[in-house]
Amino acid sequence: MNILLSFGVILLAGFLAAKVLRRVKFPAVTAYLLLGILIGPGVLNIASEQIINASGLISNIVLGIIAFGLGQNFSRQNFSRIGKSIIWISLLEASGAWAGVFFASFFLLKQPLYLSLLFGAIASATAPAATVMIIREYRARGVFTNTLLGVVALDDAWSLIIFSVSLTLAKALRYPLTEGFFLPKIFLSAFSEIGGAFALGASIAMAFSYFSRFVKTEADLLIYTLGFVLLTTGMAVYLHFPVLLANIFLGVVLVNIRKENIRFFEVFRRVDSPLYLFFFVLAGVHLEINLLGKVGLIGVAYFGFRIAGKLLGASLGGYLSRAPKLVKKYLGFGLIPQAGVALGLALIAKVEFSPLGGIVFTTIMVTTIIYEIIGPFFTKFALSKAGEIEEKRLADSV
């Protein structure tokens, strides 16, 4: 099967799988993952080598677009609008999940330090789509709902930053330059990469903004924006800088140069659906069935300590920002789902840290499917306890 035929089959099969599984309330992401597992080497083994080799390219493009889009959340206007509660809660729930999973992996399960950093960093991510879907389905509204929406909007941005820093440290720990002056060289290597990503993203953002006056039409907008995101991604790969951070910095600097630059962040919504489909199907293809037996305690610890970290972090953030009582008590339950960004980060870990990276990826794949199934129930529970679900909608769901 040639690569064009493979792409066509994947698009149509993914479309049909999502339609079928939607009837039993499964999200599209789960359908794409299961399709990937089905056609991958562990089951039917019909995914061509060309398709598998293309996954690195597609992954970089999709994650570059996601990271760029999340950068807009760090605009001055956004921070002044959303208030301190959302900033505190989002930062501490993401950090709480990182700390909880890192503690369990390193101190309880005695996993290597670099592997524990990766597990913790991936744990910080939340899937906003599942949360937003439940809010829309039950027409929830109020202070609690608005706070929850603000937190999930910022969460993935924080998680990409946490992961990029953790990945850089993990690489330095896994592949130390020399034995002498070990810690100083680790931190020098890590922060030089982070500084390089900032310099790259910021400098391209300034060129992006300066030449944007030549963008006149909607077609120009898409071509121009995609060109700069791909330029940033490609330069980051070439210079060995963190791709995610470079694109986040591109977005952050761009949105803070001029308010009018916000128009560049909406343009991908018309073309990102097929890219996301390919991304998740190919993520499923990469699942190593033979590693499922090794998930065991790691998977259980990741699953439990991530939830605990989210709940405690959200509660602490609410307490420090003097949020309403119901927000402090229940908001963390709306942050359980995990999908797209976490899988992308796990795929990076798999590529960078073979063969142990395969265990990270398999663990995240398995727990993601579970989180996507149970997450909406936790979100509904939180909204119900906050009293922000329409009574009729709640009665109809019972």
N, C-alpha and C positions, 0 to 999 in steps of 0.2 A: 504494500500500500504506500503510494508516494505521499509526500508531506502535505500537499494541497488537499488530496483526498482525505487524509487523516484529519486535517483541520475541519473540513466540511462535515465529516461524520461526527466529530466531537461536538461541534456546534449544535447540530440537529439532535444528537442523542442527549446532550445536556439539556436542551430545551424541553424535550419530551420527558426526561427523568424528573425535572423540576415540576412540570405540570402534574405528573402522576403522584409524586410524593406530597405535593401541596394538598391533595385531597385528604391525606391523613395528618395534616398540620405539620409536616416536615419543612423546614426552611430550604430555600434553593441551594444554599451553601452545602448542606448535608447531602443533597441529591448529587451535586457535582463531585463531592469527595467520594461518595459511594461508587459513582460511575468510574472515577479514576482508579479506585481500588479494583473494580471489576475488570477493567481492560489492562491493568498493570501486570508486571511479571509474576506476582504472587498468585493470580487467579487464572484469567484467560490468556494472559501474555500476548495480547494482540496490538499493544502500543508499539509503534515502530521505534527503532533506535534514533531516527531523525527527530521524532517528536520528543523523546526523552531528552535528547541533547539540546533541544530548543527551549527547555524549561528554564534554564539559567537566564537566557535573554528575556523571555516573557516575565519572569520573576523580577528582574531588575527594572523593567519598564513599569510594571504595575506598582511595585513598591515605591518607585520614584514618583509616580503620579500621586499615590496615597500620601506620601510624606510631604510633597509640595502642597497638596490641598490642606493638610493639617496645619501647615505653617500660618494660614490665615487666622487661626484661633488665637494667635499671640499678637494681634494688633492692639494698639493703645486704646482704640475705641471699644474693642471687645472687652478688655480688662476693666475699663471704667464702667461698662454697662452691666456686666454679669455680677459684680460684687465679690467681696472677699470670701463669702461662704463657699462659693463654687470653686474658687481657686484653692482654698485650703483643703476642702474635701477631695477634690480631684487629685491633688498632689499627694495627699496622705493615704488615700485608698490605693493608689498605684504603688506608692512606696511600701505600704503595708503588705501588699501581696508579694512584692519583691522580697521583703525582709522575712516573711513567714515561710515562703518556699525555699529561700536560701538557707535559713536556719534548719529546716527539716532535711534538706539534701546534704548539707555540709556537716552539721553537728550530729544529727540523728542517724542518717544513712551512710555517713562517712564517704560521700562522693568527692571526687577531686574538686579543688577550689574553683577552677575555671569552669567546670561543668555546672557547679552550683550557682555561679554567677549567671550563667545562661538560663538555667531553669527559673531562677528568681526574676530575671528581667522579662522573660516571656510571660510569666504569670501576671505581670502588671497590666497587660492589655485586656480590654473589654470589647465586646461586639455591640456597637450601638444600634445596629439594624434590628436585632431582636427586641431590644428595649423600646425603640420607637414604634415598632409594629404593635406591641401590646398597648402602648399609650393610645395609639390611633384606634385600635380595635375597640377599646372600652371608653374612648372619648374622655380620657382622664384630663383634668385641668385643676390648677391651683398652685400654691407655693411649692409644695412637695414635687409635683410633676415638673414645674419649671426648673427647679434645682437639679432634679435628676437628668433632665435634658442637657443642662449646662455642663454637668459633670461628665456625662458620656461623650460630649463633644470635645472636651479637653483631654480625656483619659488617654486616648490613643496617641495624642501628641506627646504627653509625658512619657508614655511607655516606649515610644521610639527613641526619645532622648536617653531614657534609662538603659534601653537595650544597646544603643550605640556605644555608650560609655562602658557598659559591662562587656560588650563584645571586644572592644579595644583592649580592655584590661585582661580579658580571658586569653586573647591571642598572645599578649605579652607574657602571661603566666605559662601558657602552653608551649610557647616557642621562645624561651629567653635567649637574649643575644649572647651573653656570657655569664659565667657564674659570679664574677666580681661585680660589686655595686649593684646587686640584683634589684632591690626595690627602687632605687633612684632611676635605673634604666627602664623599669616597667612603667613608672609614672611618666617619665620623659617621653617614652615611645607613645604611650596612650594619649597624653595631652597634646603632643605634636600632631597626631592624626586628627584629633578633635579641633585643634586650632586651624589646621589646614582645611578641614571641611568648612569651618566658618568663613575663612578667607575666600575659599572658592565660591561658596554659596552667595556671600555678600557681594563679591566683585561681579559675578554674573547677574545678580539681581539689579545692580546699578546700571549695567549695560542694558538689561531687559527693560527697565523703566525708561531709560533715556531714548531708546530707539522705538518705543511703543507708539510714538506720535505718527509713525508710518502705518499703523494698523487702522484700517478704515472700515472693513466689512467683517461680518460674522465668520466667513471662511478664513480671512486673514487672522482672526483671533485664535482659531484652533491651530492653524499651521504654526503661527508665531509662538504660542505658548508651548505646544508639544516640542517644537524645535529647541527651546531653551531648557525644558526639563530633560530631554534626551542629551543635550550638550552637557548639562551639569552631571547627569548620571554617568555618561561616558568618561568625562574628565575625572570624576571621583574614582571610577574603576581603574583608569590608567595611572592615577597618582597614588592608588592604594589608600584613599581616604574613605571614611564611612559613607556609603551611598545615601543612607537614610538621613543622616545629619546634614549632609551637603544640600539635599533637597528641602529639608525643613528650614534650614537657614536661608535658602533661596526664597521660600515662601514668606518667612518672617520679615526679612529685610524688604522684600518687594511690597508687602502690604502696609509697611510703616513708612515708606518713602512718600507715597501719595494715596489718598483715600480712593481715587479713581481706579487704582490698580486692582481693586476687589473684583472687577469684571473678569480678570484672567482666571479666577478660581472656579468659576461655574462652567467653564467651557467643556470640561471632560465628561460631564454628565450625559452628553449625547452619544459618546463613543466608548464609555468604559465597560458597559455590560458584557460584550463578547470577550474583552480582555480579562475581566474577572472570572468568566466561565472557564476560559483556558487555564488561568492561574490555578483555580481550585481543582479542576480535573487533573492537571499535571501534578499538583500536590498529592492527590490520591494515588497517582501512578507511582510516586516515589515511596509509598509505604512499603516497608520490608516486613512481610508477613512473618518471617522466621524470628523477628525480634519481639513479636507480641508477648511471648512467654517471659521476656526479660523486663517487661513493664512493671508488673507486680507491685512491690512495695513503693517503688518510685512513683508509679501512677497514683496509687492511693494517697501517698503523702502530698503529691502535687495537687491533687483534687481537693483534699481537705484543708491543707494549709493555705492554699490560694483563697478559698472562701473565707477562712478565718481572718486572713490578712485584709481582705476587702472590707469585711464587716467592722473590724476593729479600727482600721484606718479611716473609714468613712465616719465612724462614730467620733473618733478623736478630732478629725477635721471639723465636724459639726460643733463639737464642744469648744474648740479653740476660737471658732468664728462666731460663737453664740447663735448658732442656727436654731430654729424651732425644735421643740422636743421630738416631734414625730420624724423630722429629718435626721436627727442624731440617732434615733432608735431603729429606723427601718430603711434608710436610703441605701445602705450597703447591699440589701437583698435585690435591688434593681441592677446590680453591677456584676451578676454571676455569669451571664453569657460570655462566650469567648469563641472567636472564629477567625475572620480574615487576616487581620494584622498578626495575630499570634502564629498562625500557620506560615505566613511569610517569614516571620522571624525564625521560626523553627527550621524552615527550609534553608535559610542562611546558615544556621548552626550546623545542619547536616552536611552542607558543602564544605564549610570551613574546618570542621573538627571530625572528619571521618577517622575511624569507624564509630567512635562513641557518639558523634553527632546524630547517627541513625537512631540511637535510643531516645535522644531528646525529641527528634521528629516524630517517632512512633508514639511516644507518650503524649505529646501535644495533639496528635491526630485522634487518638482514642478518647482523651478527655474532652476534646473539642466537640465530638459527636455527642457525648453525654451532656456537656454544658448546654449545647444547642437544644437538646430535648427538655432538660429540666429548667433551664434559665427563665423561659417565659412564665413558668408557674411561680417562681420566686418573685419576678417583677410584678405579676398580678397580685400576689400576696402583699407586697409592699404598698402598692397603690390602694389596695382595699383597706389595709390598716390605716393608711393616711386619710381615708374617707374621700378620695378624689375620683372614684369610679362612678359613672352614672348608675343609679340603682337598677334601672331597667336592663342595662347591659349586663350587670352582675347577675341579676336574676335569670336572664336568658342563658348564661354560661353554666349554671348549676345543673 
